[in-house]
Amino acid sequence: MPLGKLSDRIERRKVLAGVCFGALVFSLLMVLQSFFQLPFYWLLINVFCYGSLVFVIYPCQRRM
């Protein structure tokens, strides 16, 4: 919902590019977490943030 309102104000392609970049960052953080053995709650935070960005991408592409 907040990304939908943001895409009404800013060009949709820029919002979609930002969402894809954010998903990339959180996926890389999850990979780095496996190397540095960070606490489990960091994985939960990363998965939540990654999922909330990735699940927004599918409806955006479906309407195009």
N, C-alpha and C positions, 0 to 999 in steps of 0.2 A: 504494500500500500504506500509506504513513504517513497519508494523508488518510482512508483507510478506517478505520484504527484510531482516528483523531481523531474521526471521525463516530460511532463507537461510544460515545465518552465524552461528546461534546457533541452537541446537537441537530443533526440532519442539515441542516436548513434554514439554520442559522447557518453551518455549514461551507461549504455550497454558496454562500451569499451572500458569504462571505469569499473563496472561490475566484473567483467572478465579479468581485468588486472587484479582486482581485489581477491578473486577466487584463486588466481595464480599465486599471489603472495601467501594466502593461507594454506594452499597445498604445499608450497615450498617449506613453510613453517612446520607442517606435519612431518615432512621428510627429514628436516633438520632435527626435529625432536627425537626421532629414532636414533640419531647418532649421538646426541648429547644426554640422553636418558633424563629428560625433564620429568617433573611430577605428572601424574595421570590427569589432574584437573586441567592442565594446559592442553592436553589432547582433547578433552571435552569442549573447552572453549574454542579451540581451532576448528573442530568438527562442526560446532554450532554455527560459527561465523562462515565457514566454507559452505555449509549446506544452505544457509539463508541467502547466500549470494548465488549459488549454482541453481537452486530451484526457481529463481526469478528469471533466469536466462531462457528457459524453455518456453514460457508463455510469450515472451517478447519475440522470439523467433517464429512462433506459431502464427502470429498475426501478420507478419510481414509478407 
